[in-house]
Amino acid sequence: MAMSSSATSPSPSQVSAAAPLLPPLGHEQVVFCHDQATGLRAIISIYSTALGPALGGTRFYPYESDEAALQDALRLSRSMAYKNALSGLDHGGGKAIIIGDPATDKNEAMLRAYGRFVQSLGGRYVTAADVGTSVSDMDVIAKETRFATGRSEVNGGAGDSSVLTAFGVFQGMCASAAHVWGNPSLAGKTVGIAGVGKVGSHLTALLLKDGARVVVADVNSSAVVALCEKHREINVVADVFELVRSDLDVFAPCALGGALDDATVQALTAKVVCGAANNQLVVEGAGGTAQALMNRGITYAPDFLVNAGGVIQVSDELHGFSFARAKHRTEGIFEATASVLRLSAEKGTSPAEAADHLAEERMATVGSNRIWLPTG
């Protein structure tokens, strides 16, 4: 894998040697970063800047190979472009990967070296937290770049984005309920949540307040115990395998990606799937998992649409964060989801295809294919 040799002077021209590794997905730019002093090895993938600077988190993960890291960066940056477009944000899509184990490899020097790479792109890419990185990490990265968001409140940021992420999923779930049952309320419905970390926990509270029954499962038993202490009325099942086979109205995957494989789709009793997890569909594209859900009469609310509350929050931070303003914008996920489901019904296509169509339409018409140039 070709990589730039310095954290202070990476050059996009150095990516050319890696071109054979890149599938024709339409990405504008991929930067391979290497800082010998800190051991940093990273990839910054920019799918599109048609709507504005690419916005997306930095994932710190011990990939099995450089190629696996690259493929994840390419896939995730494309997903971010579609998410930002559907959310009405003036941002393109980007994603960054730091290759390594965050528990053992992450340190201040490495994060600051990474921040210098982000800065070198002059604003074409704006980073935020993701798997393996945190608000405190963004504070460190921001010491080297103006283009880091998702920072702590004490450092002028918005802090934890899980509250608005959960709120956005709830909006998408209400829109899905209106589409399926004619009523946006979840009162009386049974919702199964797979994964009750920060987002799943906040989503539980919103659902209970709305009158829903909640059933949960999580491999992290301490997270389940903590949630049960807050909400004694919830039910707990042994694992996700049991959860998807429970008598549910809504299934909410809120843990890792790949939640919707063939076995899960065939076992689901729920009429709606709407959750916070990224990349839920094991097989994307026409004829894939979204179509399998549709064939079973299950309404799928596209994950990259309903979980956009977090990116809406970090985007707002760039303009001087206002929680009320960001929450108001996140409320728009309801109508965006409703629009996707209406188009899906009108065209006879899956909601995933309908969402892609609306995102591509906005990137083409609003963006007019302009390229966001570095600002220094």
DRENVOVO-20716 format. One record per residue: residue in three letters; x, y, z of N, C-alpha, C in turn. Coordinates in steps of 0.02 Angstrom, whole numbers. Layout:
PT,ala,X,Y,Z,X,Y,Z,X,Y,Z .
...
END
This chain:
PT,met,42,-59,0,0,0,0,44,62,0 .
PT,ala,32,106,-47,70,168,-50,47,216,4 .
PT,met,93,245,40,75,292,92,120,352,88 .
PT,ser,95,410,110,137,469,114,186,459,172 .
PT,ser,241,494,169,295,479,215,301,525,274 .
PT,ser,262,578,275,269,626,330,201,652,351 .
PT,ala,193,663,416,130,691,441,124,765,427 .
PT,thr,178,796,406,176,869,396,169,888,324 .
PT,ser,183,842,277,180,862,207,155,807,161 .
PT,pro,96,777,177,70,726,132,48,756,66 .
PT,ser,53,718,13,34,743,-53,-15,696,-85 .
PT,pro,-72,723,-110,-121,680,-143,-91,642,-202 .
PT,ser,-38,669,-233,-8,635,-290,22,568,-271 .
PT,gln,37,560,-207,67,497,-184,17,440,-183 .
PT,val,-47,455,-193,-99,404,-193,-98,364,-258 .
PT,ser,-69,392,-311,-75,361,-377,-50,289,-379 .
PT,ala,1,274,-341,28,206,-341,-21,155,-315 .
PT,ala,-71,179,-275,-120,133,-246,-181,126,-290 .
PT,ala,-182,160,-347,-242,161,-389,-269,92,-406 .
PT,pro,-227,41,-420,-255,-24,-437,-297,-54,-381 .
PT,leu,-288,-31,-318,-327,-56,-262,-397,-26,-260 .
PT,leu,-408,27,-297,-470,65,-291,-522,42,-341 .
PT,pro,-580,18,-318,-633,0,-364,-666,64,-392 .
PT,pro,-700,60,-448,-729,120,-479,-794,141,-445 .
PT,leu,-788,168,-384,-847,189,-347,-860,263,-351 .
PT,gly,-817,300,-386,-829,371,-395,-800,416,-341 .
PT,his,-755,390,-300,-725,432,-248,-682,487,-278 .
PT,glu,-684,545,-248,-643,601,-272,-570,593,-253 .
PT,gln,-558,570,-192,-489,572,-166,-481,521,-110 .
PT,val,-424,486,-110,-406,442,-55,-334,457,-36 .
PT,val,-323,471,27,-256,489,51,-232,436,99 .
PT,phe,-172,410,86,-141,361,130,-89,397,172 .
PT,cys,-94,389,238,-53,428,284,-8,383,326 .
PT,his,55,403,332,102,366,373,148,415,408 .
PT,asp,151,409,474,198,449,514,244,400,550 .
PT,gln,307,397,529,353,347,555,366,356,629 .
PT,ala,370,418,653,387,431,722,335,402,771 .
PT,thr,271,407,753,218,385,798,189,317,779 .
PT,gly,206,293,720,178,230,696,109,238,666 .
PT,leu,88,300,655,22,311,626,17,283,555 .
PT,arg,-35,244,543,-53,221,476,-127,233,468 .
PT,ala,-145,277,422,-215,298,416,-234,306,343 .
PT,ile,-300,305,331,-328,316,265,-384,368,272 .
PT,ile,-382,419,231,-436,468,229,-469,462,161 .
PT,ser,-533,445,161,-570,434,99,-623,488,90 .
PT,ile,-620,523,35,-669,575,19,-710,551,-41 .
PT,tyr,-773,537,-29,-816,513,-83,-839,571,-127 .
PT,ser,-864,624,-95,-892,680,-133,-888,744,-92 .
PT,thr,-875,799,-127,-880,865,-97,-929,908,-136 .
PT,ala,-975,875,-172,-1023,912,-213,-1066,959,-173 .
PT,leu,-1083,940,-111,-1126,982,-69,-1087,1024,-20 .
PT,gly,-1021,1012,-15,-980,1049,32,-924,1005,57 .
PT,pro,-886,1027,107,-831,987,132,-855,919,158 .
PT,ala,-817,867,144,-836,799,165,-834,794,241 .
PT,leu,-887,767,269,-892,760,342,-903,687,359 .
PT,gly,-864,662,406,-871,593,428,-820,576,481 .
PT,gly,-834,526,522,-792,511,579,-728,475,563 .
PT,thr,-686,469,614,-624,432,611,-631,368,650 .
PT,arg,-622,312,616,-628,246,647,-559,220,663 .
PT,phe,-547,199,725,-483,171,747,-495,97,760 .
PT,tyr,-467,54,717,-486,-17,721,-428,-61,696 .
PT,pro,-418,-120,727,-364,-165,707,-384,-210,648 .
PT,tyr,-384,-182,589,-403,-220,530,-355,-277,516 .
PT,glu,-381,-331,486,-340,-389,471,-289,-374,416 .
PT,ser,-305,-326,372,-259,-309,318,-270,-237,298 .
PT,asp,-221,-209,262,-229,-141,236,-286,-137,186 .
PT,glu,-294,-190,147,-348,-191,97,-416,-190,131 .
PT,ala,-423,-225,187,-487,-225,223,-502,-155,250 .
PT,ala,-449,-121,274,-458,-53,299,-479,-6,242 .
PT,leu,-447,-14,185,-463,28,127,-536,17,106 .
PT,gln,-556,-45,100,-625,-59,79,-675,-29,127 .
PT,asp,-660,-32,192,-706,-3,242,-709,73,234 .
PT,ala,-651,104,224,-649,176,215,-689,198,153 .
PT,leu,-681,161,99,-718,177,37,-793,170,47 .
PT,arg,-813,115,78,-884,101,88,-916,152,136 .
PT,leu,-881,166,191,-908,212,241,-911,284,216 .
PT,ser,-862,305,177,-863,374,152,-920,384,103 .
PT,arg,-934,333,63,-991,338,17,-1056,342,57 .
PT,ser,-1062,301,108,-1121,302,150,-1131,370,183 .
PT,met,-1076,402,204,-1081,467,235,-1106,520,185 .
PT,ala,-1085,515,122,-1109,562,72,-1184,558,65 .
PT,tyr,-1210,497,63,-1282,487,57,-1318,510,120 .
PT,lys,-1290,495,178,-1321,516,241,-1325,592,245 .
PT,asn,-1271,625,230,-1270,698,234,-1317,730,184 .
PT,ala,-1321,701,124,-1366,728,73,-1439,721,94 .
PT,leu,-1457,661,120,-1526,650,141,-1545,692,201 .
PT,ser,-1496,709,242,-1509,749,302,-1515,824,287 .
PT,gly,-1504,842,224,-1509,912,205,-1448,953,226 .
PT,leu,-1392,919,242,-1332,955,262,-1292,978,201 .
PT,asp,-1257,1033,208,-1214,1057,155,-1144,1028,163 .
PT,his,-1142,962,163,-1080,925,171,-1079,865,124 .
PT,gly,-1019,851,99,-1008,789,63,-993,734,111 .
PT,gly,-970,677,85,-957,620,127,-884,601,130 .
PT,gly,-860,588,190,-792,565,199,-787,519,259 .
PT,lys,-733,483,264,-721,439,320,-646,428,326 .
PT,ala,-623,419,387,-552,405,397,-544,342,439 .
PT,ile,-491,307,425,-474,245,461,-404,253,490 .
PT,ile,-397,240,554,-331,233,584,-322,158,599 .
PT,ile,-271,128,571,-261,56,577,-223,41,642 .
PT,gly,-256,4,686,-224,-14,749,-276,-29,802 .
PT,asp,-252,-50,860,-296,-65,916,-299,-3,961 .
PT,pro,-357,29,967,-360,90,1006,-343,79,1080 .
PT,ala,-353,18,1104,-338,4,1175,-264,4,1190 .
PT,thr,-223,-11,1139,-151,-17,1151,-109,31,1109 .
PT,asp,-134,52,1052,-93,91,1005,-105,166,1008 .
PT,lys,-163,186,1032,-182,256,1029,-145,297,1082 .
PT,asn,-119,354,1061,-87,400,1107,-90,471,1079 .
PT,glu,-72,519,1119,-78,589,1098,-36,605,1037 .
PT,ala,26,581,1036,70,596,979,41,570,914 .
PT,met,14,510,915,-16,481,855,-77,521,832 .
PT,leu,-120,539,879,-180,577,862,-162,646,834 .
PT,arg,-111,676,862,-90,742,837,-59,737,768 .
PT,ala,-22,682,756,4,671,689,-53,663,639 .
PT,tyr,-103,626,659,-162,618,617,-196,686,604 .
PT,gly,-201,726,656,-231,792,649,-195,835,597 .
PT,arg,-129,827,592,-91,866,543,-108,843,472 .
PT,phe,-121,779,464,-143,756,398,-211,785,380 .
PT,val,-256,786,427,-323,816,415,-315,889,395 .
PT,gln,-273,925,432,-262,996,418,-233,1006,348 .
PT,ser,-191,960,326,-158,968,262,-207,967,203 .
PT,leu,-267,940,215,-318,939,163,-357,1004,158 .
PT,gly,-342,1050,203,-367,1118,196,-443,1126,202 .
PT,gly,-477,1078,234,-549,1085,242,-590,1041,196 .
PT,arg,-557,1005,150,-595,959,108,-626,903,149 .
PT,tyr,-595,887,206,-621,835,250,-625,862,321 .
PT,val,-683,852,353,-694,871,423,-707,807,462 .
PT,thr,-669,796,514,-674,733,551,-716,740,614 .
PT,ala,-735,682,642,-773,678,704,-759,609,734 .
PT,ala,-790,594,790,-778,529,823,-816,474,789 .
PT,asp,-790,413,798,-822,353,770,-800,295,813 .
PT,val,-809,234,789,-787,175,826,-713,180,842 .
PT,gly,-696,174,906,-626,176,927,-599,245,941 .
PT,thr,-638,297,928,-618,365,946,-673,398,986 .
PT,ser,-656,451,1021,-702,481,1069,-700,557,1066 .
PT,val,-742,587,1106,-743,660,1112,-675,686,1134 .
PT,ser,-644,653,1183,-579,675,1207,-525,668,1153 .
PT,asp,-531,617,1110,-484,610,1054,-492,668,1005 .
PT,met,-553,690,993,-564,747,948,-533,810,977 .
PT,asp,-533,816,1043,-500,874,1075,-426,874,1059 .
PT,val,-395,815,1060,-323,809,1046,-311,824,972 .
PT,ile,-350,794,928,-341,804,856,-350,878,838 .
PT,ala,-396,911,873,-410,982,860,-353,1028,879 .
PT,lys,-304,1002,915,-245,1043,930,-203,1054,867 .
PT,glu,-213,1011,817,-173,1015,755,-214,1036,694 .
PT,thr,-280,1038,700,-321,1054,642,-383,1093,661 .
PT,arg,-404,1137,616,-467,1173,625,-526,1131,602 .
PT,phe,-513,1073,575,-566,1034,543,-582,970,582 .
PT,ala,-588,978,648,-610,924,692,-670,947,731 .
PT,thr,-722,907,731,-783,924,767,-802,865,813 .
PT,gly,-856,872,850,-873,822,899,-829,827,960 .
PT,arg,-807,888,975,-762,899,1032,-803,907,1097 .
PT,ser,-767,910,1153,-801,917,1218,-829,987,1226 .
PT,glu,-878,993,1269,-908,1058,1281,-858,1108,1310 .
PT,val,-814,1084,1352,-765,1129,1383,-717,1158,1331 .
PT,asn,-710,1123,1275,-667,1147,1221,-706,1176,1163 .
PT,gly,-767,1198,1177,-807,1232,1127,-847,1187,1082 .
PT,gly,-850,1122,1098,-887,1075,1056,-956,1060,1082 .
PT,ala,-987,1011,1050,-1056,992,1068,-1058,933,1115 .
PT,gly,-1002,898,1124,-1001,841,1169,-1032,779,1138 .
PT,asp,-1058,735,1181,-1085,671,1161,-1144,679,1113 .
PT,ser,-1141,643,1056,-1193,649,1006,-1246,594,1011 .
PT,ser,-1241,551,1061,-1287,494,1064,-1359,515,1077 .
PT,val,-1369,571,1111,-1438,594,1126,-1475,609,1062 .
PT,leu,-1445,647,1017,-1478,665,954,-1479,607,905 .
PT,thr,-1430,563,909,-1432,503,867,-1495,462,885 .
PT,ala,-1505,451,949,-1564,413,971,-1629,450,953 .
PT,phe,-1629,515,961,-1688,555,944,-1705,549,870 .
PT,gly,-1654,548,828,-1665,540,756,-1693,472,739 .
PT,val,-1666,420,771,-1693,353,759,-1766,349,781 .
PT,phe,-1782,381,836,-1851,382,859,-1896,418,809 .
PT,gln,-1872,472,779,-1911,507,728,-1923,462,668 .
PT,gly,-1870,426,646,-1878,380,591,-1925,323,607 .
PT,met,-1924,301,669,-1969,247,690,-2041,270,691 .
PT,cys,-2053,331,714,-2121,359,714,-2147,367,643 .
PT,ala,-2104,390,597,-2124,396,527,-2140,328,497 .
PT,ser,-2101,278,515,-2114,209,491,-2179,183,519 .
PT,ala,-2193,198,582,-2257,176,613,-2316,209,577 .
PT,ala,-2309,272,561,-2363,307,524,-2374,275,456 .
PT,his,-2320,255,424,-2325,225,358,-2358,156,361 .
PT,val,-2341,117,411,-2366,48,416,-2434,44,449 .
PT,trp,-2443,81,505,-2503,74,545,-2549,136,544 .
PT,gly,-2527,189,509,-2568,249,505,-2566,293,565 .
PT,asn,-2520,281,612,-2515,320,673,-2441,326,692 .
PT,pro,-2416,387,701,-2344,395,715,-2324,376,786 .
PT,ser,-2372,361,828,-2355,343,897,-2335,270,901 .
PT,leu,-2288,254,946,-2268,185,960,-2305,157,1020 .
PT,ala,-2354,194,1046,-2391,171,1105,-2423,104,1091 .
PT,gly,-2413,57,1135,-2442,-9,1128,-2402,-56,1084 .
PT,lys,-2351,-31,1049,-2310,-73,1007,-2252,-103,1047 .
PT,thr,-2228,-160,1024,-2171,-192,1057,-2109,-182,1013 .
PT,val,-2059,-152,1042,-1997,-135,1006,-1939,-176,1036 .
PT,gly,-1905,-212,994,-1846,-250,1016,-1783,-213,998 .
PT,ile,-1742,-198,1047,-1680,-160,1036,-1621,-207,1046 .
PT,ala,-1581,-215,993,-1520,-255,996,-1461,-207,1006 .
PT,gly,-1435,-205,1067,-1380,-159,1083,-1405,-100,1123 .
PT,val,-1387,-99,1187,-1412,-45,1230,-1354,-6,1261 .
PT,gly,-1309,16,1216,-1257,63,1237,-1289,132,1245 .
PT,lys,-1250,183,1231,-1276,251,1241,-1338,265,1199 .
PT,val,-1333,250,1135,-1390,265,1090,-1450,221,1108 .
PT,gly,-1438,156,1116,-1493,110,1133,-1526,129,1199 .
PT,ser,-1487,152,1246,-1514,172,1311,-1559,234,1304 .
PT,his,-1536,284,1267,-1577,344,1256,-1640,326,1216 .
PT,leu,-1634,282,1167,-1692,262,1127,-1743,227,1171 .
PT,thr,-1720,185,1217,-1765,151,1263,-1808,201,1301 .
PT,ala,-1776,253,1328,-1812,304,1366,-1865,339,1324 .
PT,leu,-1848,355,1262,-1895,389,1218,-1956,344,1202 .
PT,leu,-1943,281,1191,-1996,234,1175,-2042,222,1234 .
PT,leu,-2013,214,1293,-2054,204,1353,-2098,265,1366 .
PT,lys,-2070,324,1356,-2109,385,1366,-2167,389,1317 .
PT,asp,-2158,360,1258,-2211,361,1207,-2262,305,1218 .
PT,gly,-2249,262,1267,-2297,210,1282,-2283,143,1250 .
PT,ala,-2224,133,1223,-2206,70,1192,-2183,19,1245 .
PT,arg,-2188,-44,1228,-2157,-98,1267,-2088,-111,1237 .
PT,val,-2038,-119,1279,-1970,-127,1255,-1940,-193,1278 .
PT,val,-1911,-229,1230,-1874,-290,1244,-1803,-280,1220 .
PT,val,-1753,-299,1259,-1683,-285,1240,-1640,-347,1244 .
PT,ala,-1584,-344,1207,-1532,-395,1211,-1465,-361,1197 .
PT,asp,-1413,-383,1232,-1346,-355,1222,-1295,-404,1248 .
PT,val,-1240,-411,1212,-1186,-456,1235,-1152,-428,1297 .
PT,asn,-1159,-363,1307,-1131,-329,1366,-1181,-331,1423 .
PT,ser,-1173,-379,1467,-1221,-387,1521,-1224,-327,1568 .
PT,ser,-1168,-293,1577,-1168,-235,1622,-1211,-179,1593 .
PT,ala,-1213,-172,1527,-1255,-121,1496,-1329,-137,1507 .
PT,val,-1346,-201,1504,-1415,-222,1516,-1434,-209,1589 .
PT,val,-1390,-227,1635,-1403,-216,1706,-1414,-142,1720 .
PT,ala,-1370,-100,1692,-1376,-28,1703,-1443,-1,1676 .
PT,leu,-1464,-27,1618,-1527,-4,1589,-1586,-27,1631 .
PT,cys,-1583,-88,1655,-1638,-115,1696,-1645,-76,1762 .
PT,glu,-1590,-51,1787,-1593,-11,1848,-1629,55,1836 .
PT,lys,-1623,81,1776,-1658,143,1758,-1731,131,1740 .
PT,his,-1742,75,1705,-1809,61,1678,-1828,-11,1694 .
PT,arg,-1858,-20,1751,-1874,-88,1774,-1929,-121,1733 .
PT,glu,-1965,-81,1693,-2020,-109,1655,-1999,-144,1590 .
PT,ile,-1936,-138,1571,-1914,-170,1509,-1905,-245,1519 .
PT,asn,-1909,-282,1463,-1897,-354,1464,-1829,-368,1432 .
PT,val,-1797,-421,1455,-1731,-440,1431,-1733,-512,1406 .
PT,val,-1704,-523,1347,-1697,-591,1321,-1622,-608,1317 .
PT,ala,-1608,-672,1308,-1539,-696,1315,-1492,-668,1263 .
PT,asp,-1515,-663,1200,-1471,-641,1147,-1512,-616,1088 .
PT,val,-1477,-589,1038,-1510,-561,979,-1547,-616,941 .
PT,phe,-1520,-677,940,-1552,-733,907,-1623,-742,934 .
PT,glu,-1630,-738,1000,-1696,-744,1031,-1738,-682,1019 .
PT,leu,-1706,-624,1019,-1742,-561,1011,-1778,-558,944 .
PT,val,-1744,-574,890,-1774,-567,823,-1832,-617,814 .
PT,arg,-1833,-669,854,-1887,-719,849,-1943,-704,898 .
PT,ser,-1935,-652,938,-1988,-632,985,-2045,-599,948 .
PT,asp,-2101,-593,982,-2160,-562,952,-2151,-486,954 .
PT,leu,-2124,-458,900,-2107,-387,897,-2148,-352,843 .
PT,asp,-2158,-288,854,-2185,-244,802,-2128,-209,765 .
PT,val,-2076,-190,803,-2019,-154,775,-1955,-187,800 .
PT,phe,-1907,-196,755,-1840,-220,773,-1791,-163,762 .
PT,ala,-1752,-147,814,-1706,-90,812,-1634,-115,822 .
PT,pro,-1597,-128,768,-1526,-146,776,-1486,-84,796 .
PT,cys,-1455,-86,855,-1419,-27,879,-1348,-46,902 .
PT,ala,-1322,-101,875,-1253,-121,893,-1210,-116,831 .
PT,leu,-1174,-169,814,-1129,-168,757,-1167,-179,691 .
PT,gly,-1133,-166,636,-1163,-175,570,-1174,-248,553 .
PT,gly,-1205,-259,494,-1218,-326,471,-1271,-362,511 .
PT,ala,-1317,-325,541,-1368,-355,584,-1421,-392,544 .
PT,leu,-1430,-373,480,-1484,-402,440,-1456,-450,388 .
PT,asp,-1443,-511,410,-1421,-563,363,-1482,-605,343 .
PT,asp,-1472,-654,301,-1528,-695,276,-1567,-728,332 .
PT,ala,-1530,-756,380,-1563,-792,435,-1606,-745,477 .
PT,thr,-1580,-685,490,-1618,-636,529,-1681,-614,492 .
PT,val,-1673,-599,429,-1731,-577,389,-1786,-630,389 .
PT,gln,-1767,-692,382,-1816,-746,379,-1849,-758,447 .
PT,ala,-1813,-743,501,-1839,-756,568,-1880,-699,597 .
PT,leu,-1872,-640,571,-1905,-581,600,-1981,-587,600 .
PT,thr,-2009,-567,656,-2082,-561,661,-2104,-488,655 .
PT,ala,-2057,-441,664,-2073,-370,663,-2095,-348,593 .
PT,lys,-2136,-297,591,-2159,-267,529,-2116,-206,509 .
PT,val,-2075,-182,556,-2033,-124,543,-1963,-138,569 .
PT,val,-1912,-121,530,-1843,-122,553,-1817,-50,551 .
PT,cys,-1797,-25,609,-1773,44,613,-1726,49,673 .
PT,gly,-1661,57,660,-1613,59,714,-1553,102,699 .
PT,ala,-1510,110,749,-1454,156,745,-1391,126,715 .
PT,ala,-1386,61,711,-1325,29,686,-1310,50,614 .
PT,asn,-1247,58,598,-1227,74,529,-1223,10,487 .
PT,asn,-1234,18,422,-1223,-37,375,-1257,-102,397 .
PT,gln,-1322,-98,408,-1360,-155,434,-1370,-209,381 .
PT,leu,-1373,-189,318,-1387,-237,264,-1324,-276,246 .
PT,val,-1327,-342,252,-1269,-383,235,-1255,-381,160 .
PT,val,-1309,-382,120,-1302,-377,48,-1337,-314,25 .
PT,glu,-1297,-265,2,-1325,-201,-20,-1342,-204,-95 .
PT,gly,-1378,-153,-117,-1394,-147,-188,-1458,-184,-207 .
PT,ala,-1476,-176,-272,-1537,-206,-298,-1536,-282,-289 .
PT,gly,-1591,-309,-265,-1596,-381,-255,-1562,-405,-192 .
PT,gly,-1538,-360,-150,-1503,-379,-89,-1549,-387,-30 .
PT,thr,-1521,-373,30,-1558,-383,92,-1620,-338,96 .
PT,ala,-1615,-277,71,-1673,-232,74,-1731,-261,34 .
PT,gln,-1716,-292,-22,-1768,-323,-62,-1798,-384,-26 .
PT,ala,-1755,-421,9,-1779,-479,47,-1827,-458,102 .
PT,leu,-1811,-402,135,-1857,-375,186,-1923,-355,154 .
PT,met,-1919,-321,97,-1978,-299,62,-2021,-359,41 .
PT,asn,-1990,-412,18,-2026,-472,-3,-2065,-503,55 .
PT,arg,-2040,-493,116,-2075,-520,175,-2124,-471,205 .
PT,gly,-2133,-413,172,-2180,-364,197,-2154,-325,257 .
PT,ile,-2088,-321,264,-2057,-285,320,-2033,-217,295 .
PT,thr,-2054,-164,328,-2033,-97,309,-1965,-81,341 .
PT,tyr,-1917,-65,299,-1850,-50,322,-1837,25,316 .
PT,ala,-1822,57,373,-1802,127,373,-1726,130,366 .
PT,pro,-1700,155,309,-1629,152,297,-1587,180,354 .
PT,asp,-1538,141,375,-1499,160,434,-1463,226,425 .
PT,phe,-1435,238,365,-1395,299,355,-1439,361,356 .
PT,leu,-1504,353,352,-1550,409,359,-1570,420,432 .
PT,val,-1594,367,465,-1623,376,531,-1570,387,586 .
PT,asn,-1508,366,574,-1457,377,626,-1416,440,614 .
PT,ala,-1443,486,575,-1405,546,556,-1405,601,610 .
PT,gly,-1438,590,666,-1439,642,718,-1369,661,742 .
PT,gly,-1325,612,745,-1257,627,768,-1219,672,720 .
PT,val,-1224,658,655,-1189,699,607,-1221,768,601 .
PT,ile,-1286,772,612,-1319,838,615,-1291,878,672 .
PT,gln,-1279,845,729,-1251,880,787,-1181,906,774 .
PT,val,-1137,863,747,-1068,885,738,-1064,937,682 .
PT,ser,-1109,933,634,-1111,985,582,-1130,1052,613 .
PT,asp,-1178,1051,658,-1200,1114,690,-1144,1145,731 .
PT,glu,-1101,1102,759,-1045,1126,799,-999,1173,759 .
PT,leu,-995,1161,694,-952,1203,652,-977,1275,647 .
PT,his,-1039,1285,667,-1069,1352,662,-1083,1381,731 .
PT,gly,-1053,1352,783,-1066,1375,851,-1126,1336,878 .
PT,phe,-1114,1284,916,-1166,1235,930,-1226,1262,967 .
PT,ser,-1285,1245,943,-1348,1259,976,-1387,1193,979 .
PT,phe,-1397,1167,1039,-1433,1103,1045,-1504,1109,1017 .
PT,ala,-1537,1165,1032,-1606,1174,1008,-1608,1174,932 .
PT,arg,-1560,1207,900,-1558,1210,827,-1544,1141,798 .
PT,ala,-1496,1105,828,-1479,1038,803,-1537,990,814 .
PT,lys,-1572,996,870,-1629,952,883,-1685,966,833 .
PT,his,-1697,1030,818,-1748,1048,770,-1732,1018,701 .
PT,arg,-1669,1021,682,-1650,992,618,-1657,916,619 .
PT,thr,-1642,886,676,-1648,813,682,-1721,791,677 .
PT,glu,-1766,833,698,-1838,818,691,-1856,807,617 .
PT,gly,-1816,837,572,-1829,829,501,-1820,758,476 .
PT,ile,-1789,715,517,-1781,645,498,-1849,612,490 .
PT,phe,-1899,636,527,-1967,608,520,-1991,617,448 .
PT,glu,-1990,678,423,-2016,691,355,-1971,659,302 .
PT,ala,-1905,659,315,-1860,628,267,-1875,553,261 .
PT,thr,-1887,520,318,-1904,449,317,-1971,438,282 .
PT,ala,-2020,481,298,-2085,475,266,-2079,483,191 .
PT,ser,-2038,529,168,-2028,539,96,-1998,478,62 .
PT,val,-1949,448,95,-1917,387,69,-1968,331,63 .
PT,leu,-2008,322,115,-2057,267,115,-2112,279,64 .
PT,arg,-2132,342,54,-2181,357,3,-2154,342,-66 .
PT,leu,-2092,363,-79,-2062,351,-144,-2054,276,-156 .
PT,ser,-2034,240,-105,-2027,167,-110,-2093,135,-131 .
PT,ala,-2148,157,-99,-2213,129,-115,-2235,148,-186 .
PT,glu,-2221,210,-206,-2241,233,-272,-2204,197,-328 .
PT,lys,-2139,186,-317,-2097,156,-369,-2093,80,-365 .
PT,gly,-2117,52,-310,-2112,-20,-302,-2041,-43,-291 .
PT,thr,-1998,1,-266,-1929,-16,-250,-1920,-19,-175 .
PT,ser,-1864,-45,-152,-1851,-48,-81,-1837,22,-54 .
PT,pro,-1849,33,11,-1833,98,41,-1759,116,33 .
PT,ala,-1715,66,34,-1644,80,25,-1630,110,-43 .
PT,glu,-1662,83,-95,-1653,110,-163,-1685,179,-168 .
PT,ala,-1742,188,-137,-1775,254,-138,-1732,306,-104 .
PT,ala,-1702,288,-48,-1659,335,-12,-1598,353,-54 .
PT,asp,-1568,303,-86,-1511,316,-130,-1531,365,-185 .
PT,his,-1590,355,-214,-1613,398,-268,-1619,471,-245 .
PT,leu,-1650,481,-187,-1660,549,-163,-1593,583,-146 .
PT,ala,-1546,544,-117,-1481,571,-100,-1443,590,-164 .
PT,glu,-1443,545,-213,-1408,559,-276,-1438,619,-312 .
PT,glu,-1504,625,-308,-1538,682,-340,-1515,747,-309 .
PT,arg,-1510,748,-242,-1489,811,-209,-1416,826,-224 .
PT,met,-1374,776,-224,-1303,788,-240,-1294,814,-311 .
PT,ala,-1336,789,-357,-1330,810,-426,-1359,879,-439 .
PT,thr,-1417,892,-409,-1451,955,-425,-1428,1013,-382 .
PT,val,-1419,1002,-317,-1397,1056,-273,-1322,1066,-280 .
PT,gly,-1285,1011,-281,-1212,1016,-285,-1187,1037,-352 .
PT,ser,-1223,1020,-405,-1202,1036,-473,-1131,1013,-487 .
PT,asn,-1111,959,-453,-1046,928,-465,-986,974,-453 .
PT,arg,-995,1023,-410,-938,1066,-394,-889,1028,-349 .
PT,ile,-828,1048,-351,-776,1017,-309,-755,1067,-255 .
PT,trp,-754,1044,-193,-735,1086,-137,-658,1091,-136 .
PT,leu,-633,1151,-144,-560,1161,-147,-532,1177,-78 .
PT,pro,-469,1158,-65,-438,1172,-1,-437,1247,15 .
PT,thr,-443,1262,79,-442,1333,100,-380,1350,139 .
PT,gly,-336,1301,149,-273,1313,183,-278,1305,258 .
END
